[in-house]
Amino acid sequence: MNFHEIEVNVPASSGNIGSGFDCVGIAVDIWNKITLTQDINSSKPPTIKYSGEKSYKKIPNQDNLTLIQLKNFIDNNINGISINCNNNIPLSRGLGSSSAAIAAGLLLGSTLKNQQKTSLEKLIEIGINEEGHPDNIAPTMIGGCVISVLNNKEWGFSKVSIAEDLNVIIYIPEMEFETKKSRSLLNPLIDRKNAVFNIGRVALLINSLNNKEYSLLKLATQDMIHQDARLENFKEMKYILNSGLDAGALSGFVAGSGPSIMFFSKGREMTIKYELLECARKHNLKGRVIITKPTNKGAYIKVKK
């Protein structure tokens, strides 16, 4: 076959979910679509086109996370490749845009290499090595809510499917905040009482989602390890968090490393959206609100011949 066309779809994700710092994440029903074509008879270098979110921000090929993973799989044999990235996941907003790019490259590369899927566990392992933490790449790849543990080279994960009646509301500010910078704000040492605080709540979080005990979600997503430090860098977002809870959200937390704020809800979505935007207006914040759902479907690929 002299010409391949491969399409990969990857969902957004949010790590942490409040109490589950670096070990719990969920896939969210916002998708990037990346289409790759290859003329194996061509000697032209790869080309990448962007549409959608921040498409005006041109990323050099050497920094494109999708292309980096693709090259690793096919031994740099990337001549004749054209990639079209239709991005719907906001960049640097705590919604897993980096994990989505890495996952896309892994799936494209493994498919191009041998037309057979490399094991899902192996792909996730490569993604973890790239990210340094598993709580975005795992739900991006397999969907749902995923509990992941990592200890040097030993790791494991377990998926909890989320009921379709749960909604997600996200306030996305215009400001960007990179994960690396956000992590630098965190205290490297954790008090025992704070660790115990989070351990109990993350266990409650998983059981609440599994059993649809949504009244417990507000308590279960409380955190004493990372959120306060991150919110200090954009204090106005505390008002957004409180506004959503006051308007009737089941729970609220920093999406990943921030700066977006995510809420679980079951009803009152339009009221919550209105109150979030009104709160933002009062505090001179510019941003938008997306109402969506968790997704139990992870990244998937289509090969067109």
N, C-alpha and C positions, 0 to 999 in steps of 0.2 A: 504494500500500500504506500503510494508516494505522498499521500496527503491525509493528515489526521485533523479532525476537529473534536475537541474535548471541552465539555462544559462542566464546571464544578460550582456548586452552590454551597455557601457556608453561612451559618447563622451567627448573629451577635451573641455575646455571653457577658455575664457579670460574675466576677469572683467575689468571694468573702460572704456575701449575703448577711452582712452585719456581724454575727458572732463567729462565722466560719472562716476566720482569717487564714488565707492561703490553703484551705483544704475543702471548701465547698464552693460550687459555682452552678449557675443555671444557663441553659441556652435560651435565647430570646428570639421571637419571631420577626427578626429584621435580617435581611439576607443580602450578601454580596454575591454577584454572579460573575465568574471569570471564565472567559472563553479563550481557548488556545487553538491556534491552527499551526501546522508545521508542513512546510514543503521540504522534504528530506533531500531533494536535489539542489536546494538553494544554499549558497554560501554567504548570504546576507546575515548580518548580526541581528539579534532579536529586537523587536520593536514592541513598545507597550503604550496603549492608549487608555485614558481614564475618562469615566463619565460618572455623574452623580456627586456624592459628597466630596467637597474640596477638590474637584477635578482639575482646578487651576493650579493646584500644588503638584508640580512635576517632580517625581522622585527619581533620582539618578538610578540607572539600572543596577549599579553596584550596591545600592542600598535597598532595593526592592526585595522584601522578605519572601514574596512568592517566587521570584526568579532565583534567589539564593538557594532555596530548598529544591527547586526544580533542577538547578545545575548540579547539586550534590547527588541527585539520583541518577542523572544521565551523563555523568562524567564530563560536564562542561560542553557536551555536544548540543549546543542550543542554536546553531545557525538555522535560518529559515523559520524561526519561531515568531509568531505574532500573538500577543496577549491583549485582550480587551477586558478591562476591569470596570464593571458597573458597580460602584460602591454605594450602598445604602447605610452601612454602619458608620456612625460618626467617628471621626478620627480623634484620638487622644482625649476621649471623654469617659473612659472607664467601661467601655462596652465591648472590649475584646477585639478591636480592629487589628492589632498585631497578631493575635492568635488566629484570626480568620485568614490573614494573609499567609501565615505559616502553614495552616491546614490546607489551604488551596494549593500551595507549592508541593506539599507532601503528596496529596492525591494526584495532582497532575504528573509529578515525577514518577511515582510508582506505576501509574497507568501507562505512561509513555515508554517506560523501561521494558516492560514485559507483557503489557495488556492483561496482567493478572494482579489482583489486589495483594499488596503486601499486608501482613496481618495488622489488624486494627491496633493491637497492643504495641506492635513495633512502631507504627506511625505516631502513636501518642507518646511513646518513650522518646522518640526523636524530637517531637514538639516540646516535651518537658525540658529536655536538654537545652533547647534553644531559648525557652522562656525563663527557666530557672524556678518555675513554680507550676503546679499542675491544674490550678482551679479554673483557668480559662480554656486551655487547649483540650482538656477532657470533655467538658460539655459541648464545646464547639464540634468535636469529632463525633460524639455519640448522642447528643441531645439530652433533654431532661435536666434533672438536678443530679449532680455527680459529686460524691465524696471521694477525695483523692488524698493519699498519703505518700510522702516522699522522704526517704532516709538514705542519703548518699545515692547508691545505685539501685536500692531496693524501693519498689513502689507498687501501689495497687489502687484500684478504684472500684466503686460500686455505684450503680445508677438507681435513682428513685424517679419513677415516672410521675409527672405532675398532672393533676386532674384538669380537664379542659375548662372548668368553670372559674378558674383563677385568672385574673387579669394582671397586667403589668402596666404601670404608668411611670414614665420617665421624664423628669425635667432636665433638659440638656442646655446648659449655658453656652454662650458663644465662646467663652474662654476655654483654652486647651490646657491640659496638664499631663505631662508624660509620667508613666509609671515609675521610671527610674528616679525622677525628682521627687515624686510622692513618697517613695520608699525611704528616701534620705531623711524625711521628717520623723520617722518612727524611732522610738527608743529601742535600742538593741536588747535591753533587759526588760523582763516582764515580772511584775510583782506576783507572788503566788496567789493572792486574793483575786487579782485580775484574771489570772489563768483559770482559776476555779470558776469565776463568774462566767467566762466564755465557754468553758467545757460543758457546763450544765445547759447553757442556752443553745449551743450548737446541737447537742443531743436532742433537746426539745424541738428544735427547728426541723430536724430530719423526720422525727416521729409525727410532728404536726402536719408536714406536707404529705407524708405517707398516709396518714389517717384522715386527712381533710379536716383537721381540728384548727380551723383558721382563726378562731378567737385567741389562740395562743401565739400567733405569729408576731404580734407587737412585742411581747415579752421575749420571744425566742430570737429575735434579730437584734436585741440590745448588745452592746459591745463595750469593752473596756481596754482594748488592745490597740486599735489603729484609727478608729473613726475620728475621735476628738483631735488627734494630731493633724489629720488631713483637713478637717474642717477649719482649723486655725488658719490655714493658708487662704481660705475663701470663706470668711465668716458669714457673709450674706446667705450662703447656702444653708446655714442653720435655720434661718427663717423659712426657707423653702421646705425643709424637712418637717418643721413643726406645722407649717401651713397645711401640708398634705395630710398629716395625721389628724389635725383638727377638723379637716373637711370630711373625714370618714374613711381614710385608707386603713387597711388592716395592719400594715406595718410600713416602715420606711427606713432606708439605709443608704449609705454611700455606694454608688455603683462602682464596683472594682476599686481602683485607686482614686476615683473621682475624675472630674468634679461633678459629674451628673449625680442626681439623686433619684433612686428607684423606689417605687411603692408597689406592694401587692394590694389588690382590691377585688371586691366581689359586689359590684354595684356602685352607684354614685360617681362613675368615672368622669362624666362631663362636669359635675359639680367640683370634683377634685381638680380637674384641669383648669377650670375657671379660677378657682382660689389660688392655684399655683401661679398662674399668669398675673393675677391681681397682686399677689405678694411680690412677685418679681418687679412689677411696675412701681410699687411703693418704695422698693429698695434700689431702684435704678439698675436692675439687672436685665440684660438682654439674653433671651433664650427662647426655647420652644418646648412643647410638650408632645410626646408620642404616647398613644394608648395602644397597647399590643398585648401579647400573651407569651407565656413560656412556650417553648416548643419541645416536644419529645423526639423530634427528628434531628439528627445531626447532619453534618456535611455529607453531601452525596454527589455522585459524578455521573455524567452521561457521555458516552462515546458515540460520535456520529461518523459513519463511514461513507 
